[in-house]
Amino acid sequence: MRAFTAMRRFIAANAQVFQRLEVIEHTQLSLAAHQEEADKKFEEIFSRLDDGSVTQKQGIFYDG
């Protein structure tokens, strides 16, 4: 019984810390989702460059 009372007091005393941790966790999860989308786009670009399906509009060097 004392352990549960002590745990309840600890949680009540540190509620702000737990709330801040929750906000940080939510932020990290949303950043990870955006990172996954960017990784997929880069993979698509690199795979298209590797298989040659992208044609070149102009070269690096010009005549003249």
N, CA, C and O atoms as a Maestro MAE file, in Angstrom:
{
 s_m_m2io_version
 :::
 2.0.0
}

f_m_ct {
 s_m_title
 :::
 protein
 m_atom[256] {
  # First column is atom index #
  i_m_mmod_type
  r_m_x_coord
  r_m_y_coord
  r_m_z_coord
  i_m_residue_number
  s_m_chain_name
  s_m_pdb_residue_name
  s_m_pdb_atom_name
  i_m_atomic_number
  :::
  1 25 0.818 -1.186 0.000 1 A "MET " " N  " 7
  2 3 0.000 0.000 0.000 1 A "MET " " CA " 6
  3 2 0.869 1.259 0.000 1 A "MET " " C  " 6
  4 15 0.574 2.228 -0.699 1 A "MET " " O  " 8
  5 25 1.931 1.232 0.784 2 A "ARG " " N  " 7
  6 3 2.837 2.398 0.831 2 A "ARG " " CA " 6
  7 2 3.515 2.620 -0.518 2 A "ARG " " C  " 6
  8 15 3.755 3.755 -0.928 2 A "ARG " " O  " 8
  9 25 3.815 1.529 -1.192 3 A "ALA " " N  " 7
  10 3 4.474 1.660 -2.497 3 A "ALA " " CA " 6
  11 2 3.562 2.371 -3.496 3 A "ALA " " C  " 6
  12 15 4.012 3.234 -4.250 3 A "ALA " " O  " 8
  13 25 2.293 2.007 -3.498 4 A "PHE " " N  " 7
  14 3 1.356 2.656 -4.419 4 A "PHE " " CA " 6
  15 2 1.153 4.122 -4.065 4 A "PHE " " C  " 6
  16 15 1.039 4.968 -4.952 4 A "PHE " " O  " 8
  17 25 1.109 4.425 -2.771 5 A "THR " " N  " 7
  18 3 0.977 5.815 -2.335 5 A "THR " " CA " 6
  19 2 2.206 6.617 -2.752 5 A "THR " " C  " 6
  20 15 2.087 7.745 -3.231 5 A "THR " " O  " 8
  21 25 3.380 6.030 -2.566 6 A "ALA " " N  " 7
  22 3 4.618 6.708 -2.955 6 A "ALA " " CA " 6
  23 2 4.674 6.903 -4.462 6 A "ALA " " C  " 6
  24 15 5.112 7.949 -4.942 6 A "ALA " " O  " 8
  25 25 4.229 5.894 -5.210 7 A "MET " " N  " 7
  26 3 4.219 6.005 -6.664 7 A "MET " " CA " 6
  27 2 3.254 7.101 -7.117 7 A "MET " " C  " 6
  28 15 3.573 7.861 -8.032 7 A "MET " " O  " 8
  29 25 2.089 7.191 -6.494 8 A "ARG " " N  " 7
  30 3 1.118 8.224 -6.849 8 A "ARG " " CA " 6
  31 2 1.683 9.603 -6.556 8 A "ARG " " C  " 6
  32 15 1.511 10.520 -7.358 8 A "ARG " " O  " 8
  33 25 2.349 9.767 -5.433 9 A "ARG " " N  " 7
  34 3 2.975 11.063 -5.099 9 A "ARG " " CA " 6
  35 2 4.073 11.411 -6.097 9 A "ARG " " C  " 6
  36 15 4.199 12.563 -6.514 9 A "ARG " " O  " 8
  37 25 4.870 10.407 -6.480 10 A "PHE " " N  " 7
  38 3 5.944 10.640 -7.443 10 A "PHE " " CA " 6
  39 2 5.379 11.105 -8.779 10 A "PHE " " C  " 6
  40 15 5.881 12.060 -9.372 10 A "PHE " " O  " 8
  41 25 4.336 10.432 -9.250 11 A "ILE " " N  " 7
  42 3 3.718 10.797 -10.524 11 A "ILE " " CA " 6
  43 2 3.114 12.192 -10.454 11 A "ILE " " C  " 6
  44 15 3.242 12.974 -11.397 11 A "ILE " " O  " 8
  45 25 2.455 12.509 -9.337 12 A "ALA " " N  " 7
  46 3 1.852 13.835 -9.178 12 A "ALA " " CA " 6
  47 2 2.924 14.918 -9.119 12 A "ALA " " C  " 6
  48 15 2.743 16.004 -9.671 12 A "ALA " " O  " 8
  49 25 4.025 14.630 -8.462 13 A "ALA " " N  " 7
  50 3 5.097 15.619 -8.321 13 A "ALA " " CA " 6
  51 2 5.837 15.842 -9.643 13 A "ALA " " C  " 6
  52 15 6.371 16.926 -9.880 13 A "ALA " " O  " 8
  53 25 5.870 14.827 -10.497 14 A "ASN " " N  " 7
  54 3 6.625 14.915 -11.744 14 A "ASN " " CA " 6
  55 2 5.730 14.910 -12.981 14 A "ASN " " C  " 6
  56 15 6.172 14.517 -14.060 14 A "ASN " " O  " 8
  57 25 4.504 15.334 -12.841 15 A "ALA " " N  " 7
  58 3 3.555 15.317 -13.956 15 A "ALA " " CA " 6
  59 2 4.039 16.185 -15.109 15 A "ALA " " C  " 6
  60 15 3.863 15.822 -16.272 15 A "ALA " " O  " 8
  61 25 4.643 17.316 -14.803 16 A "GLN " " N  " 7
  62 3 5.121 18.214 -15.851 16 A "GLN " " CA " 6
  63 2 6.249 17.556 -16.651 16 A "GLN " " C  " 6
  64 15 6.328 17.721 -17.868 16 A "GLN " " O  " 8
  65 25 7.107 16.824 -15.976 17 A "VAL " " N  " 7
  66 3 8.202 16.138 -16.666 17 A "VAL " " CA " 6
  67 2 7.637 15.074 -17.608 17 A "VAL " " C  " 6
  68 15 8.086 14.946 -18.747 17 A "VAL " " O  " 8
  69 25 6.659 14.317 -17.132 18 A "PHE " " N  " 7
  70 3 6.052 13.292 -17.974 18 A "PHE " " CA " 6
  71 2 5.342 13.908 -19.177 18 A "PHE " " C  " 6
  72 15 5.359 13.340 -20.269 18 A "PHE " " O  " 8
  73 25 4.728 15.051 -18.980 19 A "GLN " " N  " 7
  74 3 4.051 15.737 -20.083 19 A "GLN " " CA " 6
  75 2 5.068 16.202 -21.123 19 A "GLN " " C  " 6
  76 15 4.837 16.070 -22.325 19 A "GLN " " O  " 8
  77 25 6.185 16.743 -20.664 20 A "ARG " " N  " 7
  78 3 7.225 17.191 -21.589 20 A "ARG " " CA " 6
  79 2 7.818 16.014 -22.359 20 A "ARG " " C  " 6
  80 15 8.112 16.141 -23.548 20 A "ARG " " O  " 8
  81 25 7.996 14.878 -21.698 21 A "LEU " " N  " 7
  82 3 8.491 13.687 -22.373 21 A "LEU " " CA " 6
  83 2 7.516 13.214 -23.446 21 A "LEU " " C  " 6
  84 15 7.932 12.762 -24.512 21 A "LEU " " O  " 8
  85 25 6.231 13.317 -23.166 22 A "GLU " " N  " 7
  86 3 5.223 12.924 -24.143 22 A "GLU " " CA " 6
  87 2 5.272 13.822 -25.370 22 A "GLU " " C  " 6
  88 15 5.151 13.340 -26.496 22 A "GLU " " O  " 8
  89 25 5.451 15.127 -25.163 23 A "VAL " " N  " 7
  90 3 5.544 16.068 -26.289 23 A "VAL " " CA " 6
  91 2 6.787 15.764 -27.123 23 A "VAL " " C  " 6
  92 15 6.732 15.775 -28.353 23 A "VAL " " O  " 8
  93 25 7.894 15.495 -26.460 24 A "ILE " " N  " 7
  94 3 9.139 15.172 -27.175 24 A "ILE " " CA " 6
  95 2 8.973 13.886 -27.973 24 A "ILE " " C  " 6
  96 15 9.412 13.807 -29.120 24 A "ILE " " O  " 8
  97 25 8.345 12.884 -27.377 25 A "GLU " " N  " 7
  98 3 8.129 11.618 -28.072 25 A "GLU " " CA " 6
  99 2 7.251 11.821 -29.306 25 A "GLU " " C  " 6
  100 15 7.533 11.265 -30.367 25 A "GLU " " O  " 8
  101 25 6.202 12.608 -29.170 26 A "HIS " " N  " 7
  102 3 5.315 12.885 -30.307 26 A "HIS " " CA " 6
  103 2 6.077 13.595 -31.423 26 A "HIS " " C  " 6
  104 15 5.895 13.274 -32.597 26 A "HIS " " O  " 8
  105 25 6.916 14.543 -31.071 27 A "THR " " N  " 7
  106 3 7.714 15.278 -32.052 27 A "THR " " CA " 6
  107 2 8.671 14.344 -32.778 27 A "THR " " C  " 6
  108 15 8.817 14.421 -33.998 27 A "THR " " O  " 8
  109 25 9.316 13.469 -32.033 28 A "GLN " " N  " 7
  110 3 10.258 12.533 -32.634 28 A "GLN " " CA " 6
  111 2 9.552 11.573 -33.591 28 A "GLN " " C  " 6
  112 15 10.086 11.248 -34.651 28 A "GLN " " O  " 8
  113 25 8.367 11.124 -33.224 29 A "LEU " " N  " 7
  114 3 7.617 10.213 -34.093 29 A "LEU " " CA " 6
  115 2 7.201 10.896 -35.387 29 A "LEU " " C  " 6
  116 15 7.254 10.286 -36.455 29 A "LEU " " O  " 8
  117 25 6.788 12.159 -35.303 30 A "SER " " N  " 7
  118 3 6.393 12.866 -36.524 30 A "SER " " CA " 6
  119 2 7.605 13.139 -37.405 30 A "SER " " C  " 6
  120 15 7.497 13.085 -38.630 30 A "SER " " O  " 8
  121 25 8.756 13.430 -36.805 31 A "LEU " " N  " 7
  122 3 9.975 13.632 -37.592 31 A "LEU " " CA " 6
  123 2 10.414 12.339 -38.261 31 A "LEU " " C  " 6
  124 15 10.898 12.360 -39.393 31 A "LEU " " O  " 8
  125 25 10.253 11.228 -37.582 32 A "ALA " " N  " 7
  126 3 10.622 9.938 -38.159 32 A "ALA " " CA " 6
  127 2 9.739 9.617 -39.361 32 A "ALA " " C  " 6
  128 15 10.218 9.061 -40.349 32 A "ALA " " O  " 8
  129 25 8.466 9.959 -39.285 33 A "ALA " " N  " 7
  130 3 7.562 9.713 -40.408 33 A "ALA " " CA " 6
  131 2 7.972 10.538 -41.620 33 A "ALA " " C  " 6
  132 15 7.948 10.039 -42.745 33 A "ALA " " O  " 8
  133 25 8.346 11.793 -41.400 34 A "HIS " " N  " 7
  134 3 8.787 12.648 -42.509 34 A "HIS " " CA " 6
  135 2 10.106 12.134 -43.087 34 A "HIS " " C  " 6
  136 15 10.329 12.198 -44.296 34 A "HIS " " O  " 8
  137 25 10.966 11.631 -42.223 35 A "GLN " " N  " 7
  138 3 12.248 11.102 -42.676 35 A "GLN " " CA " 6
  139 2 12.034 9.870 -43.556 35 A "GLN " " C  " 6
  140 15 12.733 9.696 -44.554 35 A "GLN " " O  " 8
  141 25 11.084 9.023 -43.199 36 A "GLU " " N  " 7
  142 3 10.781 7.844 -44.004 36 A "GLU " " CA " 6
  143 2 10.300 8.241 -45.399 36 A "GLU " " C  " 6
  144 15 10.702 7.628 -46.389 36 A "GLU " " O  " 8
  145 25 9.448 9.258 -45.485 37 A "GLU " " N  " 7
  146 3 8.963 9.733 -46.781 37 A "GLU " " CA " 6
  147 2 10.121 10.251 -47.639 37 A "GLU " " C  " 6
  148 15 10.192 9.962 -48.834 37 A "GLU " " O  " 8
  149 25 11.015 11.005 -47.032 38 A "ALA " " N  " 7
  150 3 12.158 11.538 -47.770 38 A "ALA " " CA " 6
  151 2 13.067 10.405 -48.227 38 A "ALA " " C  " 6
  152 15 13.578 10.437 -49.347 38 A "ALA " " O  " 8
  153 25 13.274 9.404 -47.377 39 A "ASP " " N  " 7
  154 3 14.098 8.261 -47.761 39 A "ASP " " CA " 6
  155 2 13.500 7.510 -48.945 39 A "ASP " " C  " 6
  156 15 14.232 7.084 -49.840 39 A "ASP " " O  " 8
  157 25 12.179 7.342 -48.961 40 A "LYS " " N  " 7
  158 3 11.523 6.655 -50.071 40 A "LYS " " CA " 6
  159 2 11.700 7.438 -51.365 40 A "LYS " " C  " 6
  160 15 11.933 6.845 -52.418 40 A "LYS " " O  " 8
  161 25 11.593 8.755 -51.299 41 A "LYS " " N  " 7
  162 3 11.760 9.582 -52.500 41 A "LYS " " CA " 6
  163 2 13.185 9.493 -53.033 41 A "LYS " " C  " 6
  164 15 13.392 9.398 -54.243 41 A "LYS " " O  " 8
  165 25 14.173 9.523 -52.130 42 A "PHE " " N  " 7
  166 3 15.564 9.399 -52.562 42 A "PHE " " CA " 6
  167 2 15.820 8.028 -53.177 42 A "PHE " " C  " 6
  168 15 16.509 7.922 -54.191 42 A "PHE " " O  " 8
  169 25 15.272 6.983 -52.571 43 A "GLU " " N  " 7
  170 3 15.432 5.641 -53.127 43 A "GLU " " CA " 6
  171 2 14.844 5.555 -54.530 43 A "GLU " " C  " 6
  172 15 15.438 4.934 -55.411 43 A "GLU " " O  " 8
  173 25 13.694 6.166 -54.747 44 A "GLU " " N  " 7
  174 3 13.075 6.160 -56.072 44 A "GLU " " CA " 6
  175 2 13.955 6.886 -57.087 44 A "GLU " " C  " 6
  176 15 14.134 6.413 -58.209 44 A "GLU " " O  " 8
  177 25 14.497 8.024 -56.693 45 A "ILE " " N  " 7
  178 3 15.366 8.791 -57.593 45 A "ILE " " CA " 6
  179 2 16.607 7.981 -57.942 45 A "ILE " " C  " 6
  180 15 16.980 7.889 -59.112 45 A "ILE " " O  " 8
  181 25 17.248 7.394 -56.933 46 A "PHE " " N  " 7
  182 3 18.467 6.632 -57.186 46 A "PHE " " CA " 6
  183 2 18.192 5.386 -58.016 46 A "PHE " " C  " 6
  184 15 19.002 5.021 -58.867 46 A "PHE " " O  " 8
  185 25 17.064 4.730 -57.780 47 A "SER " " N  " 7
  186 3 16.754 3.535 -58.571 47 A "SER " " CA " 6
  187 2 16.497 3.900 -60.028 47 A "SER " " C  " 6
  188 15 16.898 3.160 -60.926 47 A "SER " " O  " 8
  189 25 15.842 5.017 -60.276 48 A "ARG " " N  " 7
  190 3 15.615 5.450 -61.658 48 A "ARG " " CA " 6
  191 2 16.919 5.838 -62.342 48 A "ARG " " C  " 6
  192 15 17.104 5.572 -63.529 48 A "ARG " " O  " 8
  193 25 17.822 6.466 -61.598 49 A "LEU " " N  " 7
  194 3 19.116 6.816 -62.176 49 A "LEU " " CA " 6
  195 2 19.923 5.557 -62.479 49 A "LEU " " C  " 6
  196 15 20.608 5.495 -63.500 49 A "LEU " " O  " 8
  197 25 19.851 4.564 -61.613 50 A "ASP " " N  " 7
  198 3 20.612 3.331 -61.811 50 A "ASP " " CA " 6
  199 2 20.100 2.514 -62.987 50 A "ASP " " C  " 6
  200 15 20.901 1.941 -63.726 50 A "ASP " " O  " 8
  201 25 18.788 2.443 -63.181 51 A "ASP " " N  " 7
  202 3 18.267 1.606 -64.265 51 A "ASP " " CA " 6
  203 2 18.230 2.328 -65.606 51 A "ASP " " C  " 6
  204 15 17.907 1.711 -66.621 51 A "ASP " " O  " 8
  205 25 18.549 3.607 -65.637 52 A "GLY " " N  " 7
  206 3 18.647 4.340 -66.889 52 A "GLY " " CA " 6
  207 2 17.325 4.815 -67.457 52 A "GLY " " C  " 6
  208 15 17.265 5.169 -68.634 52 A "GLY " " O  " 8
  209 25 16.281 4.835 -66.680 53 A "SER " " N  " 7
  210 3 14.981 5.265 -67.197 53 A "SER " " CA " 6
  211 2 14.858 6.784 -67.282 53 A "SER " " C  " 6
  212 15 13.906 7.296 -67.872 53 A "SER " " O  " 8
  213 25 15.799 7.497 -66.707 54 A "VAL " " N  " 7
  214 3 15.795 8.952 -66.772 54 A "VAL " " CA " 6
  215 2 16.719 9.361 -67.912 54 A "VAL " " C  " 6
  216 15 17.879 8.950 -67.962 54 A "VAL " " O  " 8
  217 25 16.197 10.169 -68.820 55 A "THR " " N  " 7
  218 3 17.028 10.633 -69.932 55 A "THR " " CA " 6
  219 2 17.586 12.009 -69.613 55 A "THR " " C  " 6
  220 15 16.974 12.815 -68.913 55 A "THR " " O  " 8
  221 25 18.738 12.236 -70.137 56 A "GLN " " N  " 7
  222 3 19.455 13.474 -69.875 56 A "GLN " " CA " 6
  223 2 19.006 14.548 -70.852 56 A "GLN " " C  " 6
  224 15 18.964 14.299 -72.056 56 A "GLN " " O  " 8
  225 25 18.666 15.749 -70.358 57 A "LYS " " N  " 7
  226 3 18.223 16.835 -71.227 57 A "LYS " " CA " 6
  227 2 19.415 17.559 -71.847 57 A "LYS " " C  " 6
  228 15 19.389 17.910 -73.027 57 A "LYS " " O  " 8
  229 25 20.443 17.779 -71.063 58 A "GLN " " N  " 7
  230 3 21.651 18.406 -71.591 58 A "GLN " " CA " 6
  231 2 22.826 17.943 -70.751 58 A "GLN " " C  " 6
  232 15 22.673 17.563 -69.590 58 A "GLN " " O  " 8
  233 25 23.973 17.981 -71.347 59 A "GLY " " N  " 7
  234 3 25.170 17.523 -70.677 59 A "GLY " " CA " 6
  235 2 25.814 18.608 -69.830 59 A "GLY " " C  " 6
  236 15 25.334 19.739 -69.761 59 A "GLY " " O  " 8
  237 25 26.890 18.241 -69.199 60 A "ILE " " N  " 7
  238 3 27.605 19.192 -68.350 60 A "ILE " " CA " 6
  239 2 28.402 20.163 -69.206 60 A "ILE " " C  " 6
  240 15 28.447 21.361 -68.925 60 A "ILE " " O  " 8
  241 25 29.039 19.632 -70.265 61 A "PHE " " N  " 7
  242 3 29.868 20.470 -71.110 61 A "PHE " " CA " 6
  243 2 29.108 20.869 -72.365 61 A "PHE " " C  " 6
  244 15 28.301 20.092 -72.876 61 A "PHE " " O  " 8
  245 25 29.357 22.056 -72.857 62 A "TYR " " N  " 7
  246 3 28.683 22.585 -74.033 62 A "TYR " " CA " 6
  247 2 29.689 22.765 -75.164 62 A "TYR " " C  " 6
  248 15 30.883 22.945 -74.928 62 A "TYR " " O  " 8
  249 25 29.193 22.715 -76.381 63 A "ASP " " N  " 7
  250 3 30.060 22.989 -77.534 63 A "ASP " " CA " 6
  251 2 30.287 24.486 -77.622 63 A "ASP " " C  " 6
  252 15 29.346 25.275 -77.540 63 A "ASP " " O  " 8
  253 25 31.529 24.865 -77.787 64 A "GLY " " N  " 7
  254 3 31.820 26.284 -77.985 64 A "GLY " " CA " 6
  255 2 32.445 26.839 -76.797 64 A "GLY " " C  " 6
  256 15 32.768 28.027 -76.767 64 A "GLY " " O  " 8
  :::
 }
 m_bond[255] {
  # First column is bond index #
  i_m_from
  i_m_to
  i_m_order
  :::
  1 1 2 1
  2 2 3 1
  3 3 4 2
  4 3 5 1
  5 5 6 1
  6 6 7 1
  7 7 8 2
  8 7 9 1
  9 9 10 1
  10 10 11 1
  11 11 12 2
  12 11 13 1
  13 13 14 1
  14 14 15 1
  15 15 16 2
  16 15 17 1
  17 17 18 1
  18 18 19 1
  19 19 20 2
  20 19 21 1
  21 21 22 1
  22 22 23 1
  23 23 24 2
  24 23 25 1
  25 25 26 1
  26 26 27 1
  27 27 28 2
  28 27 29 1
  29 29 30 1
  30 30 31 1
  31 31 32 2
  32 31 33 1
  33 33 34 1
  34 34 35 1
  35 35 36 2
  36 35 37 1
  37 37 38 1
  38 38 39 1
  39 39 40 2
  40 39 41 1
  41 41 42 1
  42 42 43 1
  43 43 44 2
  44 43 45 1
  45 45 46 1
  46 46 47 1
  47 47 48 2
  48 47 49 1
  49 49 50 1
  50 50 51 1
  51 51 52 2
  52 51 53 1
  53 53 54 1
  54 54 55 1
  55 55 56 2
  56 55 57 1
  57 57 58 1
  58 58 59 1
  59 59 60 2
  60 59 61 1
  61 61 62 1
  62 62 63 1
  63 63 64 2
  64 63 65 1
  65 65 66 1
  66 66 67 1
  67 67 68 2
  68 67 69 1
  69 69 70 1
  70 70 71 1
  71 71 72 2
  72 71 73 1
  73 73 74 1
  74 74 75 1
  75 75 76 2
  76 75 77 1
  77 77 78 1
  78 78 79 1
  79 79 80 2
  80 79 81 1
  81 81 82 1
  82 82 83 1
  83 83 84 2
  84 83 85 1
  85 85 86 1
  86 86 87 1
  87 87 88 2
  88 87 89 1
  89 89 90 1
  90 90 91 1
  91 91 92 2
  92 91 93 1
  93 93 94 1
  94 94 95 1
  95 95 96 2
  96 95 97 1
  97 97 98 1
  98 98 99 1
  99 99 100 2
  100 99 101 1
  101 101 102 1
  102 102 103 1
  103 103 104 2
  104 103 105 1
  105 105 106 1
  106 106 107 1
  107 107 108 2
  108 107 109 1
  109 109 110 1
  110 110 111 1
  111 111 112 2
  112 111 113 1
  113 113 114 1
  114 114 115 1
  115 115 116 2
  116 115 117 1
  117 117 118 1
  118 118 119 1
  119 119 120 2
  120 119 121 1
  121 121 122 1
  122 122 123 1
  123 123 124 2
  124 123 125 1
  125 125 126 1
  126 126 127 1
  127 127 128 2
  128 127 129 1
  129 129 130 1
  130 130 131 1
  131 131 132 2
  132 131 133 1
  133 133 134 1
  134 134 135 1
  135 135 136 2
  136 135 137 1
  137 137 138 1
  138 138 139 1
  139 139 140 2
  140 139 141 1
  141 141 142 1
  142 142 143 1
  143 143 144 2
  144 143 145 1
  145 145 146 1
  146 146 147 1
  147 147 148 2
  148 147 149 1
  149 149 150 1
  150 150 151 1
  151 151 152 2
  152 151 153 1
  153 153 154 1
  154 154 155 1
  155 155 156 2
  156 155 157 1
  157 157 158 1
  158 158 159 1
  159 159 160 2
  160 159 161 1
  161 161 162 1
  162 162 163 1
  163 163 164 2
  164 163 165 1
  165 165 166 1
  166 166 167 1
  167 167 168 2
  168 167 169 1
  169 169 170 1
  170 170 171 1
  171 171 172 2
  172 171 173 1
  173 173 174 1
  174 174 175 1
  175 175 176 2
  176 175 177 1
  177 177 178 1
  178 178 179 1
  179 179 180 2
  180 179 181 1
  181 181 182 1
  182 182 183 1
  183 183 184 2
  184 183 185 1
  185 185 186 1
  186 186 187 1
  187 187 188 2
  188 187 189 1
  189 189 190 1
  190 190 191 1
  191 191 192 2
  192 191 193 1
  193 193 194 1
  194 194 195 1
  195 195 196 2
  196 195 197 1
  197 197 198 1
  198 198 199 1
  199 199 200 2
  200 199 201 1
  201 201 202 1
  202 202 203 1
  203 203 204 2
  204 203 205 1
  205 205 206 1
  206 206 207 1
  207 207 208 2
  208 207 209 1
  209 209 210 1
  210 210 211 1
  211 211 212 2
  212 211 213 1
  213 213 214 1
  214 214 215 1
  215 215 216 2
  216 215 217 1
  217 217 218 1
  218 218 219 1
  219 219 220 2
  220 219 221 1
  221 221 222 1
  222 222 223 1
  223 223 224 2
  224 223 225 1
  225 225 226 1
  226 226 227 1
  227 227 228 2
  228 227 229 1
  229 229 230 1
  230 230 231 1
  231 231 232 2
  232 231 233 1
  233 233 234 1
  234 234 235 1
  235 235 236 2
  236 235 237 1
  237 237 238 1
  238 238 239 1
  239 239 240 2
  240 239 241 1
  241 241 242 1
  242 242 243 1
  243 243 244 2
  244 243 245 1
  245 245 246 1
  246 246 247 1
  247 247 248 2
  248 247 249 1
  249 249 250 1
  250 250 251 1
  251 251 252 2
  252 251 253 1
  253 253 254 1
  254 254 255 1
  255 255 256 2
  :::
 }
}
